Amino acid sequence: MSKKWLTIIKIVVACAAFAFIVFRIKEQIEKGAGLRITDFKLLPMLAAVALMPLNYLIESFKWQNLLVNIQRLKIWQAAKSVLAGLAASMVTPNRIGDFAGRIMMLSTGNRAAGTMASFVGSCAQMLVIASFGVVAFAFNIELPRQLQIFQDNHLLTLITLIIILIAAVILFFNISQMAVKIRIKRIDVLKNFVEAMGLYRAKHLAMVLTISAVRYVVFAIQFYLVIQSFGIDLDLLTGLCAIAFIYCFVTIVPTFALAEWGVRGSAALFFLSPFGGSAVAIMWATIAVWLINIGLPALAGAVVMLKSANQSS
């Protein structure tokens, strides 16, 4: 698919997401529903904000581990690299700029390998998100009526998802060996990725997946705390399952970083509305999560990039 068509798809997705949000909020307002100030609970919000440094400390530790065979970084250097990547990702489609921002802190000769290391980390996080999505589906919580066909065929769908997930895990751990057999290295686009994967042993990849899983748990709990703070009262299991579906949706849908909160918002409305949450409250919660985990850290990353640019000039 050409870049032109991919850009068009992303614009259409973003517009559709915002249109869906406007429609649902308008629908709620017409019914007299909204967010009352008495619905807000400060303590869960403060807890979610307090978890933000832990979220990025875990990501920095993962980045440090991904670079262990490329360039040794101290944890504070890895943190600066992660924040710089987040800032760069804000102005690029699907956060592609994250690679460029992260490698700014690396030596010039290590930047190509660092780009692929970042890609390996992203693949690990996506695999973890998909795994939690499958686990959430296994609990068979209520799905929106548009997805009722999957609930009606729950066992068949679950088996299919498990098979796909197992295949993805096997590929993640064995892509270097498989590449030799199927001559995938002849495909230039994948050549560097395959070579980068060759830098990691199975034990190392398992560590990266474990760190990614711990990070997922942290930001899922943050999301749950935030929706609780806005008066969306869900039990822990239902809330975490719905959040898993939201993150799976956001991960697979192409969009721009600055429009991501809109896509997240539409996904949150889609998966949380069946449980009675106010559309306005869901949107406020989504914006708050975006600001806590992306917006504010991205500002910190912009400061890091500016300081780095001044030092190098």
Wavefront OBJ file of the C-alpha trace (Angstrom):
o trace
v 0.000 0.000 0.000
v 1.383 3.444 -0.967
v 2.077 6.128 1.624
v -0.583 8.302 0.000
v -3.335 5.733 0.545
v -2.120 4.940 4.052
v -2.278 8.643 4.926
v -5.798 8.866 3.483
v -6.879 5.848 5.570
v -5.444 7.431 8.723
v -7.263 10.712 8.052
v -10.535 8.858 7.433
v -10.090 6.838 10.643
v -9.379 9.985 12.673
v -12.395 11.820 11.207
v -14.640 8.793 11.807
v -13.417 8.548 15.395
v -14.153 12.212 16.127
v -17.542 11.983 14.389
v -18.453 8.958 16.511
v -17.465 10.827 19.674
v -19.536 13.896 18.748
v -22.536 11.708 17.923
v -22.385 9.783 21.202
v -21.906 12.883 23.351
v -24.744 14.680 21.533
v -26.921 11.617 22.107
v -26.106 11.624 25.828
v -26.720 15.358 26.212
v -30.096 15.072 24.489
v -31.026 12.423 27.055
v -30.051 14.787 29.846
v -26.948 12.814 30.824
v -23.625 14.455 31.501
v -20.710 14.737 33.873
v -21.603 16.274 37.206
v -18.777 17.692 39.293
v -19.933 15.516 42.182
v -19.062 12.446 40.097
v -15.364 13.255 40.228
v -13.135 11.456 42.752
v -9.723 13.009 43.343
v -7.908 10.103 45.025
v -7.999 7.634 42.081
v -6.823 10.419 39.749
v -3.876 11.242 42.013
v -2.990 7.537 42.134
v -3.045 7.362 38.320
v -0.764 10.410 38.066
v 1.584 8.921 40.676
v 1.954 5.786 38.511
v 3.109 7.770 35.473
v 6.804 7.937 36.525
v 6.716 4.188 37.211
v 5.244 3.622 33.745
v 8.152 5.388 32.065
v 10.749 3.964 34.430
v 9.660 0.487 33.303
v 9.805 1.545 29.644
v 13.265 3.020 30.214
v 14.418 -0.229 31.810
v 13.089 -2.134 28.783
v 14.912 0.219 26.405
v 18.102 -0.216 28.429
v 17.763 -4.000 28.079
v 17.050 -3.785 24.345
v 20.305 -1.855 23.867
v 22.491 -4.121 26.011
v 24.188 -5.647 22.931
v 24.344 -2.316 21.075
v 25.269 0.465 23.512
v 25.252 0.571 27.292
v 23.038 3.313 28.740
v 22.490 4.300 32.339
v 18.856 4.275 33.408
v 18.614 8.101 33.373
v 20.068 8.150 29.843
v 17.545 5.522 28.756
v 14.744 7.606 30.314
v 15.839 10.710 28.397
v 15.945 8.651 25.211
v 12.430 7.282 25.791
v 10.989 10.744 26.498
v 12.696 12.200 23.429
v 11.200 9.422 21.332
v 7.742 10.141 22.727
v 8.075 13.843 21.868
v 9.189 13.056 18.311
v 6.332 10.591 17.881
v 3.729 13.297 18.499
v 4.161 14.789 15.028
v 4.468 11.570 13.019
v 1.935 8.955 11.853
v 1.530 5.975 14.207
v 4.417 7.315 16.307
v 7.041 6.464 13.701
v 9.126 9.333 15.067
v 9.637 7.393 18.294
v 12.567 5.616 16.622
v 14.209 8.878 15.567
v 13.810 10.472 18.983
v 15.222 7.523 20.869
v 18.353 7.118 18.767
v 19.349 10.760 19.315
v 20.967 9.621 22.566
v 22.987 6.898 20.827
v 26.363 7.073 19.154
v 26.121 7.717 15.417
v 27.396 4.243 14.537
v 24.768 2.561 16.733
v 21.710 4.422 15.492
v 20.690 1.973 12.769
v 20.808 -0.944 15.210
v 19.053 1.213 17.808
v 16.182 1.878 15.408
v 15.619 -1.836 14.970
v 15.950 -2.423 18.722
v 13.153 0.098 19.234
v 11.079 -1.788 16.676
v 11.676 -5.060 18.524
v 10.463 -3.390 21.724
v 7.335 -2.117 19.980
v 6.610 -5.599 18.634
v 6.982 -7.030 22.148
v 4.528 -4.469 23.559
v 2.027 -5.174 20.779
v 2.304 -8.901 21.437
v 1.625 -8.322 25.136
v -1.384 -6.116 24.377
v -2.760 -8.804 22.048
v -2.197 -11.460 24.736
v -4.144 -9.492 27.329
v -6.864 -8.930 24.752
v -7.218 -12.676 24.227
v -7.280 -13.273 27.991
v -9.979 -10.590 28.335
v -12.054 -12.232 25.603
v -11.770 -15.552 27.453
v -13.721 -14.045 30.377
v -16.671 -13.533 28.012
v -17.731 -10.137 29.344
v -20.486 -8.252 27.546
v -19.453 -6.929 24.132
v -21.118 -4.134 22.130
v -24.001 -5.406 20.018
v -21.966 -4.828 16.824
v -19.607 -7.605 18.011
v -22.342 -9.974 19.149
v -21.439 -12.499 16.456
v -18.123 -13.129 18.254
v -19.894 -13.580 21.583
v -22.391 -15.980 20.005
v -19.441 -18.026 18.694
v -17.275 -17.477 21.747
v -15.444 -20.807 21.888
v -14.622 -20.911 18.167
v -13.434 -17.278 18.220
v -11.341 -17.881 21.341
v -9.642 -20.956 19.849
v -8.890 -19.018 16.640
v -7.405 -16.111 18.604
v -5.264 -18.453 20.721
v -3.885 -20.176 17.607
v -3.017 -16.809 16.023
v -1.403 -15.642 19.261
v 0.687 -18.811 19.617
v 1.851 -18.428 16.005
v 2.838 -14.808 16.696
v 4.800 -15.806 19.820
v 6.629 -18.558 17.935
v 7.469 -16.106 15.146
v 8.721 -13.523 17.652
v 11.133 -16.003 19.239
v 12.263 -17.697 16.029
v 12.194 -15.091 13.272
v 15.977 -15.132 12.783
v 16.084 -18.921 12.322
v 12.974 -18.918 10.141
v 14.403 -16.133 7.989
v 17.291 -18.324 6.905
v 14.950 -21.142 5.888
v 12.460 -19.054 3.922
v 15.080 -16.611 2.556
v 13.264 -13.626 4.045
v 16.576 -11.781 4.173
v 16.225 -11.180 0.456
v 13.401 -8.778 1.268
v 15.223 -5.499 1.953
v 12.468 -4.054 4.146
v 12.782 -6.952 6.607
v 16.507 -7.553 6.377
v 17.521 -5.117 9.139
v 14.754 -6.305 11.451
v 15.788 -9.932 11.034
v 19.410 -9.018 11.743
v 18.361 -7.051 14.830
v 16.339 -9.992 16.121
v 19.480 -12.080 15.739
v 21.089 -9.973 18.478
v 18.656 -11.356 21.052
v 18.539 -14.836 22.517
v 15.250 -16.384 23.593
v 15.989 -15.614 27.240
v 16.556 -11.959 26.396
v 13.338 -11.718 24.349
v 11.440 -13.363 27.213
v 12.798 -10.653 29.530
v 11.636 -7.938 27.133
v 8.169 -9.504 26.974
v 8.032 -9.720 30.773
v 8.959 -6.054 31.164
v 6.362 -5.164 28.514
v 3.729 -7.135 30.442
v 4.574 -5.326 33.688
v 4.277 -1.987 31.900
v 0.936 -3.015 30.409
v -0.408 -3.834 33.882
v 0.663 -0.393 35.116
v -1.022 1.603 32.346
v -4.138 -0.602 32.456
v -4.446 0.109 36.189
v -3.931 3.812 35.452
v -6.814 3.733 32.961
v -9.026 1.911 35.467
v -8.223 4.444 38.202
v -9.040 7.332 35.888
v -12.422 5.934 34.809
v -13.196 5.373 38.476
v -12.302 8.984 39.226
v -14.874 10.162 36.671
v -17.666 8.137 38.222
v -17.645 5.181 35.804
v -18.184 2.456 38.375
v -17.014 -0.893 36.983
v -15.758 -3.883 38.933
v -12.042 -4.539 38.476
v -12.353 -7.585 36.177
v -14.901 -5.992 33.833
v -12.966 -2.738 33.745
v -9.628 -4.395 32.938
v -11.217 -6.563 30.232
v -12.834 -3.539 28.576
v -9.521 -1.670 28.803
v -7.736 -4.614 27.139
v -10.172 -4.405 24.214
v -9.642 -0.642 23.965
v -5.857 -0.981 23.812
v -6.089 -3.785 21.233
v -8.301 -1.575 19.066
v -5.996 1.444 19.377
v -2.938 -0.692 18.585
v -4.269 -2.081 15.299
v -5.991 1.056 13.967
v -3.722 3.377 11.930
v -3.801 6.994 13.111
v -1.720 10.073 13.903
v -0.284 10.554 17.396
v -2.000 13.918 17.897
v -5.349 12.384 16.878
v -4.807 9.259 18.971
v -6.874 10.517 21.886
v -9.814 10.733 19.486
v -9.374 7.130 18.387
v -8.917 6.090 22.028
v -12.021 8.040 22.940
v -14.157 6.385 20.285
v -12.834 2.952 21.310
v -13.524 3.732 24.976
v -17.076 4.831 24.139
v -17.588 1.685 22.085
v -16.407 -0.760 24.768
v -17.398 1.061 27.975
v -20.850 2.369 27.013
v -22.511 -1.081 27.349
v -21.762 -0.892 31.074
v -23.675 2.350 31.534
v -20.869 4.899 31.552
v -21.746 8.472 30.558
v -20.298 9.380 27.145
v -19.051 12.705 28.512
v -17.424 11.000 31.509
v -15.774 8.395 29.255
v -14.352 11.130 27.038
v -13.012 13.123 29.995
v -11.406 9.944 31.319
v -9.815 9.205 27.940
v -8.431 12.733 27.629
v -7.062 12.535 31.179
v -5.284 9.228 30.475
v -3.843 10.675 27.255
v -2.550 13.754 29.087
v -1.054 11.721 31.949
v 0.673 9.046 29.875
v 1.405 10.849 26.595
v 0.810 14.596 26.662
v 2.785 15.572 29.782
v 5.676 13.090 29.223
v 5.900 14.319 25.603
v 6.396 17.876 26.886
v 9.204 16.610 29.093
v 10.638 14.823 26.055
v 10.530 18.052 24.030
v 12.608 19.754 26.757
v 15.101 16.859 26.602
v 15.389 17.213 22.818
v 15.906 20.966 23.019
v 18.632 20.591 25.644
v 20.296 17.874 23.585
v 20.202 20.076 20.469
v 21.703 23.024 22.376
v 24.505 20.875 23.768
v 25.397 19.512 20.331
v 25.361 22.958 18.670
l 1 2 3 4 5 6 7 8 9 10 11 12 13 14 15 16 17 18 19 20 21 22 23 24 25 26 27 28 29 30 31 32 33 34 35 36 37 38 39 40 41 42 43 44 45 46 47 48 49 50 51 52 53 54 55 56 57 58 59 60 61 62 63 64 65 66 67 68 69 70 71 72 73 74 75 76 77 78 79 80 81 82 83 84 85 86 87 88 89 90 91 92 93 94 95 96 97 98 99 100 101 102 103 104 105 106 107 108 109 110 111 112 113 114 115 116 117 118 119 120 121 122 123 124 125 126 127 128 129 130 131 132 133 134 135 136 137 138 139 140 141 142 143 144 145 146 147 148 149 150 151 152 153 154 155 156 157 158 159 160 161 162 163 164 165 166 167 168 169 170 171 172 173 174 175 176 177 178 179 180 181 182 183 184 185 186 187 188 189 190 191 192 193 194 195 196 197 198 199 200 201 202 203 204 205 206 207 208 209 210 211 212 213 214 215 216 217 218 219 220 221 222 223 224 225 226 227 228 229 230 231 232 233 234 235 236 237 238 239 240 241 242 243 244 245 246 247 248 249 250 251 252 253 254 255 256 257 258 259 260 261 262 263 264 265 266 267 268 269 270 271 272 273 274 275 276 277 278 279 280 281 282 283 284 285 286 287 288 289 290 291 292 293 294 295 296 297 298 299 300 301 302 303 304 305 306 307 308 309 310 311 312 313
